[in-house]
């Protein structure tokens, strides 16, 4: 009972939204450095991308099932819609995940730093293995494909 009372006291802080970080030149390198030796998924999305909302819901579910997986969300929206980005993250239940938002007017340069072969199509996801292999996927990613990728590193929870 005491443990339950302690959990109730700290649960709101645990579920608080992660701060939205500005994604500028060098941010992708910062994300990559923080990866360490764990699998990581980086997803680029926008408030103007209907398929992105489906993926955000999927990321919510997968992050709950695989809390050990580093999942990073990056909004490609300009800074003047920051409040809308925050609201979408909250409404889709992923506000607790590490989140970034483009904060440079030179979006082509930011995309080039991420991937010289990325031309802005969304959603766009990158799957980084602990060994440094990366797989890029444009468009909606099927959940079973993500689970197959994750199964290389973790047992699949029921």
N, C-alpha and C positions, 0 to 999 in steps of 0.2 A: 504494500500500500504506500509505503514511504517513497519507493522508487517511482510509482505512478505520479505521486505529487511532485516529485522533482522533475520528471519528464514534462508534466503539464506546465511547469514553471518555465522551462527552457525551450519547449517546442516552438513557440513563436519566433525566437531568435534563430533557431535552426532552419526554419522554413522561410526566413526573410529573403527577399530578393537580393541576388548578387548585384554589386554595382555594375553599371553599364560602362565599360571602358572604351576610350577613344581608339579606334583602329586607324593608325597612321603608318607612315613609312617605318619599317622596322618591327611593327607589331607581330607580323607572322613569324619572324625570327624569334621574338620573345615567346610566342606560343610554343614554337618548336623546341626551344631550350627547356621550357617548363615540362615538356612531355616526359622527360626522363626515359625510363625503360618500360613504359606501359603502353598498351594500345591507346590510340586517340582517334576521335572522329571530330572533324571540324566541318561545320555546316554553314553555308552562306545562304541567306534568305532575305526577303524584303516584305514590307507591309503591303505592297502592291502585287504580291505573287500568291494567288489563290492556292496553288499546289503546295506552297511553303507551309501553309497553315496545317495541311494534312501531315506534313513531315514533322512539324513542331509537336503535334499530338503524339506522333510515333516516338519522337525523342523523349517526351515525358514518360511514356510507358517503358521504354528501354532503359532510361536512366534509373527508374525505380527497380527494374529487374536486375540491372547490372551497375550498381552504384560504384563499383571499382573502376569502371571505364571512364576515362577522361573524355568529356563531351563539351565541345566549345561551339557556341553559336555566334555568328557574325552577321549583323544586319548591314546590308549594303545601302541603306537609306541615308540621305543627307541629314546633318545634325538638326535641321529645323523641324524634324518630325520625331525628335527624341522621345517626347511624351507618348506619342502613338506607339513607338517601338516598345517602350516600357509596358504600356497597357496590353499590347499583344502578348508579350512574354508572360505577363501575369494571367491573362485570360486563358492562355493555352497551357498554363501550369508548368512552365519551364523557367520561371524567373529566378529560381535558385541556382540554375546552371551558369557557368562562366559565360558571360555575354559581352560582346564588343559591338561597336557601331562605327561605320566609316566616318572619319572626321577630317578628311582631306578632300579638297575640291578636285584633285587629280585622281579620280577613281580608276582610270586606265592604268596609272602607275601602281596603284595599290593592287589591282588585279594581276598585273604583271609580276609583282613581287610574290604573290601567292602561287601563280602558275602562268608561265608565258604562253600557254595554250588555252587559257580561259578568256573568253570574250564577253562575259557578263551574263550568260544564261543562268537561270535560277529555277529551282534550288540547285545548289552545287555542293557536293559533299566530298570530303577527302578522308580516306581511311589510312591511318599511319600505323604500321606494325612496330613492335618494339625493335626490330632489326633495321628499321629505317625505310622499309618498302612503303610506297604510297600508291593508292589507287584513287583516281578521281572519277566521280560519277555526276553527270548532269541530268537533271530531271528527278522525278520521284524515285526514291530507292525503295525496293520491296523489303518489307520487314524480314522475311525469311532469308533474304540475301545477307542482310546485316547480321542476323543470328548465325548464319553459316560462317561468316567472317569472324564473329566473336568466339565461336566454338573452337577456333584454333588456339585461343588463349585462356578461355574460361569454361567451366562446365555450364551447360545451359540449364537454368532453373526452370522448374515446371510452372 
